[in-house]
Amino acid sequence: MIAKLKGELEYFQDNYAIVMISGIGYKVYLSAYTAGKIAGKKEVEFHIHTHVREDTLALYGFLDKEELEMFELLIAISGIGPKAALSVLSIATPQTIRTAILNEDSSLLTKVSGIGKKTAERIILELKNKVADLSEKEKENATIDSDAIEALLTMGYTVSEAREALKIVPLDVKDVGARVKIALRNLGKK
C-alpha cells in the first residue's frame, strides 16, 4: 500500500495530478483545496490513501494528515465514496467539518453535490462520537473561519484562496469582520 508520495509534479488538473517518481507517473486524485495549493509548484509531497476495489486501484492525495484522516472517516460511512468525500473536503476544512458534525449542522454537508439531508444526517450520526475529542477553542475558531470563508466566497474568491488567506490571520483575532479584513489584505499582496 502506498502511504506517501514525493516527486516532480508532471501535470495537474482540478481533480488530479500526475506525480513522477523514478520515471513512473502516479495519478493522484485531489480535493479542490489541495489542487489550489500545489498550483505552480515543481515538486509535491502527498499523504496518500490507496483505495482498492475489485476493478480499481486509485490514489487520493492530501497535503496534511488531518485532511487524510477526515477523508478516511468519511469513506468509512456506507454510501460515501471517495469522490463524495473529496467534494466535502473541497468545501470546508477538516476543523469546519468536525464543528458541523458536533453541532449537528447538516447544512454544510448538503452543499456538496450528491449529499442530501438524509445522507448528511447519517454522516453526523456515524461520525459524532469519532470527532467529539475536538476542543472548545478549535470549535470556536472553525465556526469563525466558516463565516469568514463564506464572506470571502461572496466577494468572488475561491474556497482555496479564502482558506489560504485565513491561515495567516492570527488566532487571537476572533471577530469575523476583522478576520476578513486581514485576509483581504493578504489576498491583495498576491
TINU-865061 format. One record per residue (C-alpha): residue number from 1; residue in one letter; x, y, z. Coordinates in pm, 1 decimal. Layout:
BEGIN
n: NUM, res: A, X: X, Y: Y, Z: Z
...
// end
This chain:
BEGIN
n: 1, res: M, X: 0.0, Y: 0.0, Z: 0.0
n: 2, res: I, X: 126.8, Y: 348.3, Z: -85.7
n: 3, res: A, X: 115.0, Y: 589.3, Z: 211.9
n: 4, res: K, X: 319.6, Y: 886.8, Z: 89.8
n: 5, res: L, X: 446.2, Y: 1019.8, Z: -242.8
n: 6, res: K, X: 709.6, Y: 1283.2, Z: -304.1
n: 7, res: G, X: 815.3, Y: 1373.0, Z: -655.4
n: 8, res: E, X: 802.1, Y: 1603.1, Z: -952.6
n: 9, res: L, X: 463.9, Y: 1747.5, Z: -1046.8
n: 10, res: E, X: 431.2, Y: 1647.5, Z: -1410.0
n: 11, res: Y, X: 75.9, Y: 1767.8, Z: -1470.2
n: 12, res: F, X: -234.4, Y: 1860.9, Z: -1278.9
n: 13, res: Q, X: -597.8, Y: 1948.7, Z: -1331.8
n: 14, res: D, X: -871.3, Y: 2044.4, Z: -1087.2
n: 15, res: N, X: -921.1, Y: 1695.3, Z: -950.1
n: 16, res: Y, X: -595.5, Y: 1506.1, Z: -1008.0
n: 17, res: A, X: -220.1, Y: 1535.4, Z: -1051.9
n: 18, res: I, X: 45.9, Y: 1321.4, Z: -1214.9
n: 19, res: V, X: 347.4, Y: 1282.9, Z: -984.8
n: 20, res: M, X: 667.0, Y: 1149.3, Z: -1144.9
n: 21, res: I, X: 888.5, Y: 933.6, Z: -923.8
n: 22, res: S, X: 1185.1, Y: 748.2, Z: -1077.5
n: 23, res: G, X: 1030.0, Y: 757.2, Z: -1423.0
n: 24, res: I, X: 688.5, Y: 633.8, Z: -1309.0
n: 25, res: G, X: 385.9, Y: 864.3, Z: -1321.0
n: 26, res: Y, X: 132.8, Y: 822.3, Z: -1039.4
n: 27, res: K, X: -217.9, Y: 961.6, Z: -1090.1
n: 28, res: V, X: -329.7, Y: 1112.9, Z: -759.0
n: 29, res: Y, X: -684.0, Y: 1243.3, Z: -708.2
n: 30, res: L, X: -708.5, Y: 1568.7, Z: -511.0
n: 31, res: S, X: -958.4, Y: 1790.3, Z: -333.7
n: 32, res: A, X: -1006.4, Y: 2139.3, Z: -478.3
n: 33, res: Y, X: -821.0, Y: 2280.5, Z: -177.6
n: 34, res: T, X: -514.2, Y: 2062.0, Z: -236.7
n: 35, res: A, X: -519.4, Y: 2134.4, Z: -610.8
n: 36, res: G, X: -519.2, Y: 2507.1, Z: -535.8
n: 37, res: K, X: -223.1, Y: 2472.3, Z: -300.5
n: 38, res: I, X: 1.6, Y: 2290.0, Z: -549.8
n: 39, res: A, X: -56.7, Y: 2530.3, Z: -838.8
n: 40, res: G, X: 279.2, Y: 2647.9, Z: -970.6
n: 41, res: K, X: 489.1, Y: 2401.6, Z: -770.7
n: 42, res: K, X: 751.2, Y: 2181.0, Z: -932.9
n: 43, res: E, X: 779.6, Y: 1924.3, Z: -653.7
n: 44, res: V, X: 499.5, Y: 1793.0, Z: -433.8
n: 45, res: E, X: 456.1, Y: 1564.1, Z: -136.0
n: 46, res: F, X: 124.1, Y: 1395.4, Z: -56.4
n: 47, res: H, X: -11.1, Y: 1180.4, Z: 222.6
n: 48, res: I, X: -184.4, Y: 904.0, Z: 28.5
n: 49, res: H, X: -493.1, Y: 693.8, Z: 75.2
n: 50, res: T, X: -474.9, Y: 388.2, Z: -150.9
n: 51, res: H, X: -828.3, Y: 290.1, Z: -246.7
n: 52, res: V, X: -860.8, Y: -66.3, Z: -373.0
n: 53, res: R, X: -1173.5, Y: -220.9, Z: -519.5
n: 54, res: E, X: -1208.9, Y: -526.8, Z: -736.2
n: 55, res: D, X: -1189.5, Y: -317.1, Z: -1053.6
n: 56, res: T, X: -995.8, Y: -9.9, Z: -938.7
n: 57, res: L, X: -674.3, Y: 95.4, Z: -769.8
n: 58, res: A, X: -682.3, Y: 471.0, Z: -703.1
n: 59, res: L, X: -458.9, Y: 707.9, Z: -507.4
n: 60, res: Y, X: -601.0, Y: 1006.5, Z: -317.2
n: 61, res: G, X: -352.9, Y: 1272.3, Z: -205.1
n: 62, res: F, X: -361.2, Y: 1525.6, Z: 77.8
n: 63, res: L, X: -114.9, Y: 1787.7, Z: 194.2
n: 64, res: D, X: -167.1, Y: 1715.5, Z: 563.7
n: 65, res: K, X: -261.8, Y: 1417.7, Z: 778.2
n: 66, res: E, X: -566.0, Y: 1588.7, Z: 924.5
n: 67, res: E, X: -730.5, Y: 1609.4, Z: 582.6
n: 68, res: L, X: -637.2, Y: 1245.6, Z: 511.2
n: 69, res: E, X: -789.2, Y: 1133.8, Z: 842.1
n: 70, res: M, X: -1116.0, Y: 1317.9, Z: 771.2
n: 71, res: F, X: -1125.2, Y: 1161.8, Z: 422.5
n: 72, res: E, X: -1084.2, Y: 814.6, Z: 572.5
n: 73, res: L, X: -1357.4, Y: 880.2, Z: 829.6
n: 74, res: L, X: -1594.4, Y: 991.7, Z: 554.9
n: 75, res: I, X: -1534.9, Y: 696.5, Z: 321.4
n: 76, res: A, X: -1589.3, Y: 453.8, Z: 610.0
n: 77, res: I, X: -1956.6, Y: 555.2, Z: 602.4
n: 78, res: S, X: -2178.4, Y: 334.8, Z: 387.2
n: 79, res: G, X: -2280.3, Y: 521.5, Z: 72.2
n: 80, res: I, X: -1998.9, Y: 778.0, Z: 87.4
n: 81, res: G, X: -1736.0, Y: 708.3, Z: -173.7
n: 82, res: P, X: -1402.1, Y: 874.6, Z: -236.9
n: 83, res: K, X: -1546.5, Y: 1130.3, Z: -481.7
n: 84, res: A, X: -1810.5, Y: 1246.0, Z: -233.4
n: 85, res: A, X: -1550.1, Y: 1262.2, Z: 44.9
n: 86, res: L, X: -1321.6, Y: 1475.5, Z: -176.7
n: 87, res: S, X: -1616.2, Y: 1703.5, Z: -252.7
n: 88, res: V, X: -1679.9, Y: 1751.5, Z: 120.0
n: 89, res: L, X: -1313.5, Y: 1836.4, Z: 177.2
n: 90, res: S, X: -1325.3, Y: 2080.9, Z: -114.6
n: 91, res: I, X: -1589.0, Y: 2299.9, Z: 51.7
n: 92, res: A, X: -1455.6, Y: 2309.5, Z: 408.3
n: 93, res: T, X: -1155.9, Y: 2244.2, Z: 628.5
n: 94, res: P, X: -1148.4, Y: 1930.4, Z: 842.6
n: 95, res: Q, X: -1197.4, Y: 2153.6, Z: 1150.2
n: 96, res: T, X: -1508.9, Y: 2312.7, Z: 998.8
n: 97, res: I, X: -1648.6, Y: 1970.6, Z: 907.6
n: 98, res: R, X: -1585.7, Y: 1848.2, Z: 1263.3
n: 99, res: T, X: -1762.6, Y: 2152.0, Z: 1405.6
n: 100, res: A, X: -2062.7, Y: 2098.3, Z: 1178.2
n: 101, res: I, X: -2079.0, Y: 1733.9, Z: 1287.4
n: 102, res: L, X: -2053.4, Y: 1819.7, Z: 1657.8
n: 103, res: N, X: -2317.7, Y: 2091.2, Z: 1623.1
n: 104, res: E, X: -2537.0, Y: 1852.2, Z: 1421.6
n: 105, res: D, X: -2546.0, Y: 2112.4, Z: 1143.1
n: 106, res: S, X: -2625.2, Y: 1927.2, Z: 821.3
n: 107, res: S, X: -2641.1, Y: 2246.5, Z: 609.8
n: 108, res: L, X: -2265.8, Y: 2242.1, Z: 539.5
n: 109, res: L, X: -2272.2, Y: 1882.3, Z: 418.0
n: 110, res: T, X: -2579.7, Y: 1933.0, Z: 199.8
n: 111, res: K, X: -2387.8, Y: 2194.0, Z: -1.9
n: 112, res: V, X: -2199.2, Y: 1902.5, Z: -157.6
n: 113, res: S, X: -2348.7, Y: 1774.1, Z: -480.5
n: 114, res: G, X: -2494.4, Y: 1428.4, Z: -424.3
n: 115, res: I, X: -2532.8, Y: 1460.2, Z: -46.1
n: 116, res: G, X: -2889.4, Y: 1518.5, Z: 62.8
n: 117, res: K, X: -3032.3, Y: 1586.9, Z: 404.9
n: 118, res: K, X: -3069.9, Y: 1217.9, Z: 498.9
n: 119, res: T, X: -2712.4, Y: 1134.2, Z: 396.8
n: 120, res: A, X: -2580.9, Y: 1440.3, Z: 582.8
n: 121, res: E, X: -2770.6, Y: 1333.7, Z: 895.6
n: 122, res: R, X: -2626.9, Y: 980.8, Z: 865.5
n: 123, res: I, X: -2273.5, Y: 1125.4, Z: 837.6
n: 124, res: I, X: -2335.2, Y: 1329.7, Z: 1151.3
n: 125, res: L, X: -2478.4, Y: 1031.4, Z: 1339.0
n: 126, res: E, X: -2191.4, Y: 799.4, Z: 1246.1
n: 127, res: L, X: -1906.1, Y: 1047.4, Z: 1299.0
n: 128, res: K, X: -2023.2, Y: 1245.5, Z: 1601.9
n: 129, res: N, X: -1851.8, Y: 1021.3, Z: 1858.0
n: 130, res: K, X: -1537.9, Y: 988.6, Z: 1645.6
n: 131, res: V, X: -1480.0, Y: 1363.8, Z: 1623.5
n: 132, res: A, X: -1603.7, Y: 1451.0, Z: 1973.6
n: 133, res: D, X: -1249.8, Y: 1499.0, Z: 2104.5
n: 134, res: L, X: -1231.8, Y: 1839.7, Z: 1934.7
n: 135, res: S, X: -1150.8, Y: 2108.0, Z: 2190.2
n: 136, res: E, X: -1377.0, Y: 2408.5, Z: 2251.1
n: 137, res: K, X: -1117.0, Y: 2650.9, Z: 2115.2
n: 138, res: E, X: -1088.4, Y: 2460.4, Z: 1786.8
n: 139, res: K, X: -1469.2, Y: 2456.9, Z: 1755.8
n: 140, res: E, X: -1487.2, Y: 2832.7, Z: 1804.6
n: 141, res: N, X: -1208.6, Y: 2903.2, Z: 1551.7
n: 142, res: A, X: -1364.1, Y: 2669.6, Z: 1294.2
n: 143, res: T, X: -1702.6, Y: 2842.0, Z: 1325.9
n: 144, res: I, X: -1544.9, Y: 3186.7, Z: 1288.3
n: 145, res: D, X: -1341.4, Y: 3072.8, Z: 985.6
n: 146, res: S, X: -1650.4, Y: 2912.5, Z: 832.1
n: 147, res: D, X: -1827.3, Y: 3250.6, Z: 845.8
n: 148, res: A, X: -1518.0, Y: 3431.7, Z: 714.9
n: 149, res: I, X: -1482.6, Y: 3186.5, Z: 424.2
n: 150, res: E, X: -1849.1, Y: 3236.7, Z: 338.3
n: 151, res: A, X: -1793.1, Y: 3615.3, Z: 333.2
n: 152, res: L, X: -1487.3, Y: 3583.0, Z: 107.4
n: 153, res: L, X: -1678.6, Y: 3349.7, Z: -126.8
n: 154, res: T, X: -1947.3, Y: 3614.1, Z: -171.7
n: 155, res: M, X: -1669.7, Y: 3855.8, Z: -272.6
n: 156, res: G, X: -1566.9, Y: 3625.4, Z: -555.4
n: 157, res: Y, X: -1270.9, Y: 3441.2, Z: -403.0
n: 158, res: T, X: -1239.7, Y: 3063.5, Z: -429.5
n: 159, res: V, X: -1254.2, Y: 2834.4, Z: -125.9
n: 160, res: S, X: -882.1, Y: 2757.7, Z: -151.6
n: 161, res: E, X: -791.3, Y: 3129.5, Z: -176.8
n: 162, res: A, X: -1008.2, Y: 3209.2, Z: 124.9
n: 163, res: R, X: -869.2, Y: 2923.5, Z: 334.5
n: 164, res: E, X: -512.2, Y: 3015.0, Z: 247.2
n: 165, res: A, X: -562.0, Y: 3383.1, Z: 331.7
n: 166, res: L, X: -725.2, Y: 3296.5, Z: 666.1
n: 167, res: K, X: -436.7, Y: 3068.1, Z: 768.4
n: 168, res: I, X: -216.0, Y: 3376.1, Z: 803.3
n: 169, res: V, X: -464.7, Y: 3558.5, Z: 1029.0
n: 170, res: P, X: -361.8, Y: 3534.7, Z: 1397.2
n: 171, res: L, X: -582.3, Y: 3300.5, Z: 1603.3
n: 172, res: D, X: -638.3, Y: 3565.9, Z: 1869.6
n: 173, res: V, X: -843.5, Y: 3772.1, Z: 1619.5
n: 174, res: K, X: -1192.6, Y: 3641.6, Z: 1698.5
n: 175, res: D, X: -1414.5, Y: 3894.2, Z: 1516.9
n: 176, res: V, X: -1527.6, Y: 3764.1, Z: 1176.3
n: 177, res: G, X: -1513.3, Y: 4111.0, Z: 1020.1
n: 178, res: A, X: -1159.1, Y: 4169.0, Z: 1144.2
n: 179, res: R, X: -1050.7, Y: 3826.5, Z: 1015.0
n: 180, res: V, X: -1199.1, Y: 3904.0, Z: 673.1
n: 181, res: K, X: -1020.8, Y: 4243.3, Z: 660.2
n: 182, res: I, X: -683.3, Y: 4086.5, Z: 739.3
n: 183, res: A, X: -748.6, Y: 3807.3, Z: 488.3
n: 184, res: L, X: -834.0, Y: 4064.8, Z: 220.2
n: 185, res: R, X: -503.2, Y: 4241.8, Z: 287.8
n: 186, res: N, X: -325.1, Y: 3907.0, Z: 247.9
n: 187, res: L, X: -510.4, Y: 3841.1, Z: -77.6
n: 188, res: G, X: -422.4, Y: 4190.9, Z: -201.9
n: 189, res: K, X: -49.1, Y: 4125.7, Z: -158.3
n: 190, res: K, X: -55.0, Y: 3846.5, Z: -417.7
// end
